[in-house]
Amino acid sequence: MPIFMNPFQKHQVSDFPDVFVPLAYATRNASVVADHNEKLGISPNAPGNDKDGEANVGGGYSANTVEGLRAEIDLDIAASGHDTAYDRKSKVINKAIMDIGMGSYQWQLFVLCGFGWLADNLVLQVVALTLPSLTSEFGVSSNNVRYTTCATFVGLCLGASFWGIGADLVGRRLAFNTTLFLAGVFGLAVGGGPSWVGTCGLYAALGFGVGGNLPVDGALFLEFLPSASQSLLTLLSVWWPLGQLLGSVIAWGFLTNYACSPDLKSCDVSAAPCCSKADNWGWRYLNITVGAIIFSMFMARFFFFHLFESPKYLLSQGRQAEAVATVHGIAYKNKRKTWLSEEVLNAIGGDPAVVDHTKLSHVEIVKRTLGKFSKDRIAPLFATRRLGVMTCLVWFCWATIGMGYPLFNAFLPQYFQNVGKANTAPTPNSIVYRNYCITSIVGVPGSFIAAYTVDVKYIGRKYTIAIATLITGILLFCFTISSDSNYQLVFSSLEAFFQNIMYGVLYAYTPEVFPAPNRGTGTGIASFFNRITGLCAPIVAVHAGGVNPNAPIYASGSLIIAAFLAMCCFPIETRGKQSL
């Protein structure tokens, strides 16, 4: 593998020899041909000429002709509601990528996009793990220190919005690399936080960088995936619990050995013996290590893997030749052939020299991005009573879980330490971070169990997610019964296991229940509700925790149970069925 590739290299078709084959002689994907024949009413056994655009028996055209390809695109355009030269050519590129199929390029990209998902949860875990140390060193109350999480969520929300739109303006490749670069730089910088307020500001900047990972990485990965393999987008969620596991293992090593005892107060507010910066370097070591890991992920993306710019972005910028070269590059990496050429694109979408709207302005790009959430895009999600009920229930679940999840998980180290509980001695750091690590390990298999049970007969998506959510809610209430560390470990571990089942199914189930033309709108709004309620969770924890240390956990359990009740009313089961 070449080292230190030029990450901004532009390509020409001539850079990838021996990959082009004329459409008439190309081997098209069997599912594409079957879909073509079904849509155009062509019998699979009907004789026909695959060359020169001659009509097949019954008046349809073969999938290996430009006329047949144009007929496919016409049907897709009618379903999408957008009919410009850009839309037609982007759908031709989709067909070309489908015919190339999955290969080494997409699998390498799967790993690199997985880094983004891992980093997102890794940062959230690190913030949760450092809260007790921030209280000890800076003298902030154990309740008010939770605003650190709020600052991080502000950065996450801003980052998700900014980079989601920015990737459409400056390109997927630049956004893909910049998000991890910023996360790595500010992750390292947090280790030098001069004060609590300064540390909160650095965490907000870190959140701004890492917040763009999920929308940018997901969109980029999807645009390089053949449509038959788009279920792999769901599989990216497997990297999520790995982020929690990695953070907990690193924290166990540093915060056990290089942190102040939880019964010591800050030297800023107390005389010796007290907690000083010199005695409390564990949280700084943790953040520096995590920052270095994220920066190394950026290095792997930027220098050791050559990412092609998204062909759809190139098309939107009027760089058609580069878009074709990119598809040739994918075929070359995968050791396959492709029939895509500028001549085919021009035959379907028109020649750029004489056709308008082959390039989208920045204003048009932003309008298209925001247009996903327009009334015209949202209305089809309520086209029938059944679909409307399903849409409302799914959004409700994302909102309640979005607040319920961080109310418990974002402050779990504090709960382990029995913060705020009268007549209860703080749990030693060695036990707190050992238990957190064990909880993370036990939770990992949940994602894989979810992937299996969703396809089991008589269980499916609905019963898997409902049962896992109910058990999660019950376990949260059980966690509050005793302050014994071993008791808490048992219930936090079980909660993590069933929680990962719940989230794993929710990620897979949500896009399946929405109609394909409006799937991005439905899932985008669900994600928006999830982030907004997550932003409110630390505020709820601060005020509720001031009244009763267990109140945030009660609220978390109640919200999860509310989600379970909504799931019991889901009218759609997608197991064994094609997406709408």
VEXDREN-2710 file (C-alpha; in Angstrom, 1 decimal):
% VEXDREN-2710
k/r/px/py/pz
1/MET/0.0/0.0/0.0
2/PRO/1.4/3.4/-0.9
3/ILE/2.3/5.6/2.0
4/PHE/1.3/9.3/2.3
5/MET/-1.0/9.4/-0.7
6/ASN/-2.0/12.8/-2.0
7/PRO/-5.4/13.3/-0.4
8/PHE/-6.5/16.0/-2.8
9/GLN/-5.5/14.4/-6.0
10/LYS/-7.8/14.9/-9.0
11/HIS/-8.3/12.0/-11.4
12/GLN/-8.9/11.4/-15.1
13/VAL/-10.4/8.3/-16.7
14/SER/-6.9/7.5/-18.2
15/ASP/-5.6/7.0/-14.6
16/PHE/-7.5/3.7/-14.5
17/PRO/-6.8/1.6/-17.5
18/ASP/-8.7/-1.6/-18.6
19/VAL/-11.8/-1.0/-16.5
20/PHE/-14.1/0.4/-19.2
21/VAL/-16.4/-1.9/-21.2
22/PRO/-19.2/-0.6/-23.5
23/LEU/-22.7/-0.8/-22.1
24/ALA/-23.8/-3.3/-24.8
25/TYR/-21.2/-5.8/-23.6
26/ALA/-21.2/-5.1/-19.9
27/THR/-22.3/-7.6/-17.3
28/ARG/-25.0/-5.9/-15.4
29/ASN/-26.0/-6.8/-11.8
30/ALA/-28.6/-9.6/-11.9
31/SER/-30.9/-7.7/-9.4
32/VAL/-30.6/-4.6/-11.6
33/VAL/-31.6/-6.5/-14.7
34/ALA/-34.5/-8.2/-12.8
35/ASP/-35.7/-4.9/-11.5
36/HIS/-35.4/-3.4/-15.0
37/ASN/-37.5/-6.1/-16.6
38/GLU/-40.1/-6.0/-13.8
39/LYS/-40.6/-2.2/-14.1
40/LEU/-40.7/-2.2/-17.9
41/GLY/-42.9/-5.3/-18.1
42/ILE/-40.3/-7.4/-20.0
43/SER/-40.4/-11.2/-19.6
44/PRO/-37.1/-12.5/-18.4
45/ASN/-37.2/-15.1/-21.2
46/ALA/-38.1/-12.7/-24.0
47/PRO/-35.6/-12.6/-26.8
48/GLY/-34.1/-9.3/-27.7
49/ASN/-31.1/-7.5/-29.1
50/ASP/-28.7/-6.0/-26.5
51/LYS/-27.0/-3.8/-29.0
52/ASP/-27.7/-0.7/-30.9
53/GLY/-30.7/0.2/-28.8
54/GLU/-33.1/-2.2/-30.5
55/ALA/-36.4/-2.8/-28.8
56/ASN/-37.1/-6.1/-27.0
57/VAL/-40.2/-8.2/-27.5
58/GLY/-43.1/-6.4/-26.0
59/GLY/-41.8/-2.9/-26.8
60/GLY/-39.3/-2.7/-23.9
61/TYR/-35.6/-2.1/-24.2
62/SER/-32.8/-4.3/-22.9
63/ALA/-30.9/-3.2/-19.8
64/ASN/-27.8/-3.2/-21.9
65/THR/-28.9/-0.3/-24.1
66/VAL/-29.0/3.4/-23.5
67/GLU/-32.7/3.4/-24.3
68/GLY/-33.3/0.8/-21.6
69/LEU/-31.2/2.7/-19.1
70/ARG/-33.1/5.9/-19.9
71/ALA/-36.4/4.1/-19.3
72/GLU/-35.1/3.0/-15.8
73/ILE/-34.0/6.6/-15.0
74/ASP/-37.4/8.0/-16.1
75/LEU/-39.2/5.7/-13.6
76/ASP/-36.8/6.7/-10.8
77/ILE/-37.2/10.4/-11.6
78/ALA/-41.0/10.1/-11.5
79/ALA/-40.7/8.6/-8.0
80/SER/-38.2/11.2/-6.7
81/GLY/-40.0/14.4/-7.7
82/HIS/-36.8/16.1/-9.0
83/ASP/-36.1/16.2/-12.7
84/THR/-32.9/18.0/-13.7
85/ALA/-29.8/17.0/-15.6
86/TYR/-28.1/16.6/-12.3
87/ASP/-30.7/14.3/-10.9
88/ARG/-30.7/12.1/-14.1
89/LYS/-27.0/11.8/-14.1
90/SER/-26.7/11.1/-10.4
91/LYS/-29.1/8.2/-10.9
92/VAL/-27.0/6.8/-13.8
93/ILE/-24.0/6.9/-11.4
94/ASN/-26.1/4.9/-8.9
95/LYS/-26.7/2.3/-11.5
96/ALA/-23.0/2.1/-12.4
97/ILE/-22.0/1.7/-8.8
98/MET/-24.6/-1.0/-8.3
99/ASP/-23.2/-2.9/-11.3
100/ILE/-19.6/-2.6/-9.9
101/GLY/-20.8/-4.1/-6.6
102/MET/-19.2/-4.3/-3.2
103/GLY/-15.4/-4.6/-3.1
104/SER/-12.3/-3.8/-1.2
105/TYR/-12.8/0.0/-1.6
106/GLN/-16.2/0.0/0.2
107/TRP/-14.9/-2.4/3.0
108/GLN/-11.9/-0.1/3.7
109/LEU/-14.3/2.9/3.7
110/PHE/-16.5/0.9/6.2
111/VAL/-13.6/0.8/8.6
112/LEU/-12.7/4.4/8.2
113/CYS/-16.3/5.6/8.6
114/GLY/-16.5/3.3/11.6
115/PHE/-13.7/5.4/13.2
116/GLY/-16.1/8.3/13.2
117/TRP/-18.8/6.4/15.0
118/LEU/-16.3/5.1/17.5
119/ALA/-15.0/8.6/18.1
120/ASP/-18.4/10.0/18.7
121/ASN/-19.3/7.7/21.5
122/LEU/-15.7/7.7/22.8
123/VAL/-15.9/11.4/23.4
124/LEU/-19.2/11.1/25.2
125/GLN/-17.8/8.5/27.5
126/VAL/-14.6/10.5/28.2
127/VAL/-16.7/13.5/29.3
128/ALA/-18.8/11.3/31.6
129/LEU/-15.6/9.7/33.0
130/THR/-13.9/13.0/33.8
131/LEU/-16.7/14.7/35.7
132/PRO/-15.6/13.4/39.2
133/SER/-12.1/14.5/38.5
134/LEU/-13.2/18.0/37.4
135/THR/-15.2/18.3/40.7
136/SER/-12.1/17.3/42.7
137/GLU/-9.6/19.7/41.0
138/PHE/-11.7/22.8/40.2
139/GLY/-14.0/22.8/43.2
140/VAL/-17.2/22.7/41.1
141/SER/-20.1/21.0/42.8
142/SER/-20.9/17.5/41.7
143/ASN/-24.2/18.8/40.5
144/ASN/-23.1/21.8/38.5
145/VAL/-20.2/20.0/36.9
146/ARG/-22.8/18.3/34.8
147/TYR/-23.0/21.5/32.7
148/THR/-19.7/20.1/31.2
149/THR/-21.9/17.5/29.4
150/CYS/-24.3/20.3/28.3
151/ALA/-21.4/22.2/26.7
152/THR/-20.3/19.1/24.8
153/PHE/-23.9/18.6/23.5
154/VAL/-24.0/22.2/22.3
155/GLY/-20.9/21.5/20.3
156/LEU/-22.4/18.2/19.0
157/CYS/-25.6/19.8/17.8
158/LEU/-23.8/22.7/16.1
159/GLY/-21.3/20.3/14.5
160/ALA/-24.0/18.0/13.2
161/SER/-25.8/20.9/11.6
162/PHE/-22.8/22.8/10.3
163/TRP/-21.0/19.8/8.8
164/GLY/-24.1/18.2/7.5
165/ILE/-24.7/21.2/5.2
166/GLY/-21.0/22.0/4.8
167/ALA/-20.3/18.6/3.2
168/ASP/-22.7/19.6/0.4
169/LEU/-20.9/22.9/-0.1
170/VAL/-17.2/22.1/0.3
171/GLY/-17.3/18.4/-0.6
172/ARG/-17.5/15.2/1.3
173/ARG/-13.8/14.6/1.3
174/LEU/-12.8/17.8/3.0
175/ALA/-15.6/17.5/5.6
176/PHE/-14.8/13.8/6.2
177/ASN/-11.2/14.6/7.1
178/THR/-11.7/17.9/8.9
179/THR/-14.2/16.6/11.5
180/LEU/-11.7/14.0/12.9
181/PHE/-8.8/16.5/12.6
182/LEU/-10.7/19.0/14.8
183/ALA/-11.7/16.3/17.2
184/GLY/-8.2/15.1/17.5
185/VAL/-6.7/18.6/18.0
186/PHE/-9.2/19.7/20.6
187/GLY/-9.1/16.3/22.3
188/LEU/-5.4/16.9/22.9
189/ALA/-6.1/20.4/24.0
190/VAL/-8.6/19.4/26.6
191/GLY/-5.8/17.7/28.5
192/GLY/-4.4/21.2/29.2
193/GLY/-7.7/22.7/30.4
194/PRO/-6.7/25.7/32.6
195/SER/-10.0/25.9/34.5
196/TRP/-13.5/24.4/34.6
197/VAL/-14.9/27.1/32.2
198/GLY/-12.0/26.7/29.9
199/THR/-12.3/22.9/29.9
200/CYS/-16.1/23.3/29.1
201/GLY/-15.2/25.5/26.1
202/LEU/-12.6/23.0/24.8
203/TYR/-15.2/20.2/25.2
204/ALA/-17.7/22.3/23.2
205/ALA/-15.0/22.7/20.4
206/LEU/-14.3/19.0/20.6
207/GLY/-18.0/18.3/20.2
208/PHE/-18.2/20.6/17.2
209/GLY/-15.6/18.5/15.4
210/VAL/-16.8/15.1/16.4
211/GLY/-20.5/16.0/16.0
212/GLY/-20.1/16.0/12.2
213/ASN/-19.0/12.4/12.1
214/LEU/-22.3/10.7/12.0
215/PRO/-24.0/12.8/9.3
216/VAL/-20.9/13.2/7.1
217/ASP/-19.6/9.6/7.4
218/GLY/-23.1/8.1/6.9
219/ALA/-23.8/10.2/3.9
220/LEU/-20.4/9.6/2.3
221/PHE/-20.5/5.8/2.9
222/LEU/-24.0/5.6/1.5
223/GLU/-23.0/7.4/-1.7
224/PHE/-20.3/4.8/-2.4
225/LEU/-22.5/1.8/-1.5
226/PRO/-24.3/-0.3/-4.1
227/SER/-28.0/-0.1/-3.2
228/ALA/-28.2/-3.9/-2.5
229/SER/-25.6/-3.4/0.3
230/GLN/-27.1/-0.4/1.9
231/SER/-27.9/-2.4/5.0
232/LEU/-24.2/-2.1/5.9
233/LEU/-25.0/1.5/6.9
234/THR/-26.9/0.0/9.9
235/LEU/-23.9/-2.2/10.7
236/LEU/-21.8/0.9/11.3
237/SER/-23.6/1.1/14.7
238/VAL/-21.4/-1.8/15.8
239/TRP/-18.6/0.7/16.2
240/TRP/-20.6/2.6/18.8
241/PRO/-20.2/0.3/21.8
242/LEU/-16.6/-0.2/20.9
243/GLY/-16.1/3.5/21.6
244/GLN/-17.5/3.1/25.0
245/LEU/-15.4/0.0/25.7
246/LEU/-12.2/1.7/24.6
247/GLY/-12.8/4.8/26.7
248/SER/-13.6/2.8/29.8
249/VAL/-10.5/0.6/29.5
250/ILE/-8.2/3.7/29.1
251/ALA/-10.0/5.5/32.0
252/TRP/-9.6/2.4/34.3
253/GLY/-5.9/2.6/33.9
254/PHE/-5.4/6.4/34.3
255/LEU/-8.2/7.5/36.7
256/THR/-7.5/4.7/39.2
257/ASN/-3.8/5.6/39.5
258/TYR/-3.5/9.3/38.8
259/ALA/-6.7/10.8/40.3
260/CYS/-7.4/12.4/43.7
261/SER/-9.3/10.4/46.2
262/PRO/-13.1/11.2/45.9
263/ASP/-13.2/12.4/49.5
264/LEU/-10.7/15.2/48.9
265/LYS/-11.9/18.7/48.1
266/SER/-10.2/21.1/45.6
267/CYS/-7.2/23.2/46.9
268/ASP/-9.1/26.2/45.4
269/VAL/-11.7/25.9/48.2
270/SER/-10.1/23.9/50.9
271/ALA/-6.8/23.8/52.9
272/ALA/-4.5/20.8/52.8
273/PRO/-5.0/17.9/52.5
274/CYS/-6.7/18.7/49.3
275/CYS/-6.8/17.9/45.6
276/SER/-4.3/19.8/43.4
277/LYS/-3.5/19.7/39.7
278/ALA/-0.3/17.8/40.4
279/ASP/-2.2/15.0/42.1
280/ASN/-5.0/14.8/39.6
281/TRP/-3.4/14.3/36.2
282/GLY/-5.5/11.1/35.4
283/TRP/-8.3/12.9/33.5
284/ARG/-5.7/14.9/31.6
285/TYR/-3.8/11.7/30.6
286/LEU/-7.2/10.2/29.5
287/ASN/-8.1/13.1/27.3
288/ILE/-4.6/13.4/25.8
289/THR/-4.6/9.7/25.0
290/VAL/-8.1/9.8/23.5
291/GLY/-7.1/12.9/21.5
292/ALA/-4.0/11.1/20.2
293/ILE/-6.1/8.1/19.2
294/ILE/-8.6/10.2/17.3
295/PHE/-5.8/12.2/15.6
296/SER/-4.2/8.9/14.5
297/MET/-7.6/8.0/13.0
298/PHE/-7.4/11.2/11.1
299/MET/-3.9/10.3/9.9
300/ALA/-5.1/7.0/8.7
301/ARG/-7.9/8.6/6.7
302/PHE/-5.8/11.5/5.3
303/PHE/-2.5/9.9/4.4
304/PHE/-2.9/6.1/4.2
305/PHE/-6.2/5.8/2.3
306/HIS/-7.0/7.6/-0.9
307/LEU/-10.6/8.8/-0.6
308/PHE/-12.3/9.6/-3.9
309/GLU/-14.5/12.7/-3.8
310/SER/-18.2/11.8/-3.9
311/PRO/-19.2/11.6/-7.6
312/LYS/-22.5/13.2/-6.8
313/TYR/-20.8/16.2/-5.2
314/LEU/-18.6/16.5/-8.3
315/LEU/-21.7/16.4/-10.5
316/SER/-23.3/19.2/-8.5
317/GLN/-20.2/21.3/-9.1
318/GLY/-20.2/20.7/-12.9
319/ARG/-17.1/18.4/-12.8
320/GLN/-18.6/15.6/-14.8
321/ALA/-15.4/14.2/-16.1
322/GLU/-14.0/13.8/-12.6
323/ALA/-17.2/12.1/-11.5
324/VAL/-16.8/9.5/-14.2
325/ALA/-13.2/9.1/-13.3
326/THR/-14.2/8.5/-9.7
327/VAL/-16.5/5.6/-10.7
328/HIS/-13.7/4.2/-12.8
329/GLY/-11.4/4.5/-9.8
330/ILE/-13.8/2.4/-7.7
331/ALA/-14.0/-0.2/-10.3
332/TYR/-10.2/-0.3/-10.5
333/LYS/-9.9/-0.7/-6.7
334/ASN/-12.4/-3.5/-6.7
335/LYS/-10.9/-5.2/-9.8
336/ARG/-14.1/-4.9/-11.7
337/LYS/-15.4/-3.3/-15.0
338/THR/-17.7/-0.4/-15.6
339/TRP/-19.7/0.9/-18.5
340/LEU/-20.0/4.5/-17.3
341/SER/-18.7/7.2/-19.6
342/GLU/-19.4/10.8/-20.3
343/GLU/-21.2/9.8/-23.5
344/VAL/-23.7/7.7/-21.5
345/LEU/-24.3/10.5/-19.0
346/ASN/-24.8/13.0/-21.8
347/ALA/-27.2/10.6/-23.6
348/ILE/-29.4/10.4/-20.4
349/GLY/-29.0/13.8/-18.9
350/GLY/-27.9/16.0/-21.8
351/ASP/-24.6/17.6/-22.8
352/PRO/-23.3/20.1/-20.2
353/ALA/-22.4/22.5/-23.1
354/VAL/-26.0/22.9/-24.2
355/VAL/-28.1/21.8/-21.2
356/ASP/-28.8/24.0/-18.1
357/HIS/-28.8/22.8/-14.5
358/THR/-25.9/20.4/-14.8
359/LYS/-24.3/22.4/-12.0
360/LEU/-25.9/23.4/-8.8
361/SER/-25.2/26.7/-7.1
362/HIS/-24.4/26.9/-3.4
363/VAL/-27.9/28.3/-2.8
364/GLU/-29.5/25.5/-4.7
365/ILE/-27.5/22.9/-2.7
366/VAL/-28.5/24.5/0.6
367/LYS/-32.2/24.6/-0.6
368/ARG/-32.0/20.9/-1.5
369/THR/-30.6/20.1/1.9
370/LEU/-33.1/22.1/3.8
371/GLY/-35.8/21.0/1.4
372/LYS/-35.6/17.5/3.0
373/PHE/-37.6/19.1/5.9
374/SER/-40.1/21.1/3.9
375/LYS/-43.8/20.5/4.1
376/ASP/-43.8/18.7/0.8
377/ARG/-41.2/16.2/2.1
378/ILE/-42.9/15.7/5.5
379/ALA/-46.5/15.3/4.2
380/PRO/-45.9/11.9/2.6
381/LEU/-44.9/10.6/6.0
382/PHE/-48.5/11.1/7.0
383/ALA/-50.1/9.9/3.7
384/THR/-52.1/7.2/5.5
385/ARG/-53.4/6.9/9.0
386/ARG/-51.2/3.9/9.7
387/LEU/-48.0/5.5/8.4
388/GLY/-48.8/8.8/10.2
389/VAL/-49.2/6.9/13.5
390/MET/-46.0/5.1/12.9
391/THR/-44.1/8.3/12.1
392/CYS/-45.3/10.0/15.3
393/LEU/-44.4/7.0/17.5
394/VAL/-40.9/6.6/16.0
395/TRP/-40.2/10.3/16.5
396/PHE/-41.5/10.1/20.1
397/CYS/-39.2/7.1/20.8
398/TRP/-36.2/8.9/19.5
399/ALA/-37.0/12.0/21.6
400/THR/-37.6/10.1/24.9
401/ILE/-34.6/7.8/24.4
402/GLY/-32.5/10.7/23.4
403/MET/-33.0/12.2/26.9
404/GLY/-33.3/9.0/28.8
405/TYR/-30.0/7.6/27.6
406/PRO/-27.7/10.4/28.7
407/LEU/-29.6/11.0/31.9
408/PHE/-28.1/7.7/33.1
409/ASN/-25.1/6.9/30.9
410/ALA/-23.6/10.4/30.8
411/PHE/-23.3/10.5/34.6
412/LEU/-22.8/6.8/35.4
413/PRO/-19.3/7.3/37.0
414/GLN/-20.9/9.8/39.4
415/TYR/-23.7/7.3/40.2
416/PHE/-21.1/4.6/40.9
417/GLN/-19.3/7.0/43.2
418/ASN/-22.6/7.6/45.1
419/VAL/-22.3/11.4/44.6
420/GLY/-24.7/13.5/46.7
421/LYS/-25.9/10.7/48.9
422/ALA/-26.0/11.5/52.5
423/ASN/-24.4/9.1/55.0
424/THR/-22.8/7.2/52.2
425/ALA/-19.0/7.1/51.8
426/PRO/-17.7/7.7/48.2
427/THR/-16.8/4.6/46.3
428/PRO/-13.0/4.3/45.7
429/ASN/-11.9/5.2/42.2
430/SER/-10.4/1.7/41.6
431/ILE/-13.9/0.2/42.0
432/VAL/-15.8/3.0/40.1
433/TYR/-13.7/2.6/36.9
434/ARG/-13.4/-1.1/37.2
435/ASN/-17.2/-1.4/37.3
436/TYR/-17.6/1.1/34.4
437/CYS/-15.2/-1.0/32.3
438/ILE/-17.1/-4.3/33.1
439/THR/-20.4/-2.6/32.3
440/SER/-19.0/-1.5/28.9
441/ILE/-17.7/-5.1/28.1
442/VAL/-21.0/-6.7/29.0
443/GLY/-22.9/-4.3/26.8
444/VAL/-21.0/-5.0/23.5
445/PRO/-22.7/-8.4/22.7
446/GLY/-26.1/-6.6/22.8
447/SER/-25.5/-5.2/19.3
448/PHE/-24.9/-8.6/17.8
449/ILE/-27.8/-10.3/19.7
450/ALA/-30.0/-7.6/18.2
451/ALA/-28.8/-8.3/14.7
452/TYR/-29.9/-12.0/15.2
453/THR/-33.2/-11.7/16.9
454/VAL/-34.7/-9.1/14.6
455/ASP/-35.0/-11.8/11.9
456/VAL/-36.3/-14.6/14.3
457/LYS/-39.9/-15.7/13.4
458/TYR/-42.6/-14.4/15.8
459/ILE/-40.2/-12.0/17.4
460/GLY/-39.0/-9.6/14.6
461/ARG/-38.2/-5.9/15.1
462/LYS/-41.2/-4.9/17.1
463/TYR/-41.0/-7.5/19.9
464/THR/-37.2/-7.4/20.1
465/ILE/-37.1/-3.6/20.6
466/ALA/-40.1/-3.6/22.9
467/ILE/-38.9/-6.3/25.2
468/ALA/-35.3/-4.9/25.3
469/THR/-36.7/-1.4/26.1
470/LEU/-39.0/-2.6/28.9
471/ILE/-36.2/-4.6/30.5
472/THR/-33.9/-1.5/30.2
473/GLY/-36.4/0.7/32.0
474/ILE/-37.0/-1.8/34.8
475/LEU/-33.2/-2.2/35.4
476/LEU/-32.8/1.5/35.7
477/PHE/-35.2/1.6/38.6
478/CYS/-33.5/-1.5/40.1
479/PHE/-30.1/0.3/40.0
480/THR/-31.3/2.9/42.6
481/ILE/-32.4/0.4/45.2
482/SER/-29.0/-0.1/46.8
483/SER/-25.7/1.9/47.0
484/ASP/-23.7/-1.3/47.2
485/SER/-21.1/-1.3/44.4
486/ASN/-21.5/-5.0/43.5
487/TYR/-25.3/-4.6/43.3
488/GLN/-25.0/-1.5/41.1
489/LEU/-22.5/-3.4/38.8
490/VAL/-24.9/-6.2/38.2
491/PHE/-27.8/-3.9/37.2
492/SER/-25.7/-1.4/35.2
493/SER/-24.2/-4.3/33.2
494/LEU/-27.6/-5.9/32.4
495/GLU/-28.9/-2.4/31.5
496/ALA/-26.0/-1.8/29.1
497/PHE/-26.6/-5.2/27.4
498/PHE/-30.4/-4.6/26.8
499/GLN/-29.8/-0.9/26.0
500/ASN/-27.5/-1.9/23.1
501/ILE/-30.1/-4.3/21.8
502/MET/-32.7/-1.4/22.0
503/TYR/-30.5/1.1/20.2
504/GLY/-29.2/-1.5/17.6
505/VAL/-32.8/-2.4/16.6
506/LEU/-33.9/1.3/16.6
507/TYR/-31.2/2.3/14.2
508/ALA/-32.2/-0.5/11.8
509/TYR/-35.9/-0.3/12.2
510/THR/-36.3/3.5/11.8
511/PRO/-35.3/3.8/8.1
512/GLU/-37.2/0.7/7.2
513/VAL/-40.6/2.0/8.2
514/PHE/-40.4/5.2/6.1
515/PRO/-41.1/5.3/2.3
516/ALA/-37.9/5.4/0.3
517/PRO/-38.4/8.8/-1.3
518/ASN/-38.9/10.4/2.2
519/ARG/-36.6/8.2/4.3
520/GLY/-34.0/10.8/4.7
521/THR/-36.5/13.3/6.0
522/GLY/-38.0/10.9/8.5
523/THR/-34.7/9.7/9.9
524/GLY/-33.3/13.2/9.9
525/ILE/-36.1/14.6/12.0
526/ALA/-35.8/11.6/14.3
527/SER/-32.1/12.4/14.8
528/PHE/-32.9/16.1/15.3
529/PHE/-35.3/15.2/18.2
530/ASN/-32.7/12.8/19.6
531/ARG/-30.0/15.5/19.7
532/ILE/-32.3/18.3/21.1
533/THR/-33.6/16.2/24.0
534/GLY/-30.0/15.0/24.6
535/LEU/-28.9/18.6/24.9
536/CYS/-31.6/19.1/27.6
537/ALA/-30.7/16.0/29.6
538/PRO/-27.8/17.6/31.5
539/ILE/-30.0/20.6/32.5
540/VAL/-32.6/18.1/33.8
541/ALA/-29.9/16.2/35.7
542/VAL/-28.5/19.4/37.3
543/HIS/-31.9/20.5/38.7
544/ALA/-33.4/17.1/39.5
545/GLY/-30.1/15.9/41.0
546/GLY/-30.1/18.9/43.4
547/VAL/-33.3/17.6/44.9
548/ASN/-32.6/13.9/44.9
549/PRO/-29.4/12.2/43.7
550/ASN/-31.5/9.4/42.2
551/ALA/-34.0/11.7/40.5
552/PRO/-32.2/11.7/37.1
553/ILE/-32.2/7.9/37.1
554/TYR/-35.9/7.9/37.9
555/ALA/-36.5/10.3/35.0
556/SER/-34.3/8.1/32.7
557/GLY/-36.3/5.0/33.6
558/SER/-39.6/6.7/33.2
559/LEU/-38.7/8.0/29.7
560/ILE/-37.5/4.6/28.6
561/ILE/-40.7/3.0/29.9
562/ALA/-42.7/5.7/27.9
563/ALA/-40.8/4.7/24.8
564/PHE/-41.7/1.0/25.5
565/LEU/-45.4/1.9/25.7
566/ALA/-45.1/3.7/22.3
567/MET/-43.3/0.7/20.8
568/CYS/-46.2/-1.5/21.9
569/CYS/-48.4/0.5/19.5
570/PHE/-46.1/0.3/16.5
571/PRO/-48.5/-0.7/13.6
572/ILE/-45.7/-1.8/11.2
573/GLU/-43.4/-4.9/11.4
574/THR/-40.7/-4.9/8.7
575/ARG/-39.2/-8.4/9.3
576/GLY/-39.1/-10.4/6.0
577/LYS/-40.5/-7.5/4.1
578/GLN/-39.0/-5.1/1.6
579/SER/-38.7/-1.4/2.6
580/LEU/-41.5/0.8/1.6
END
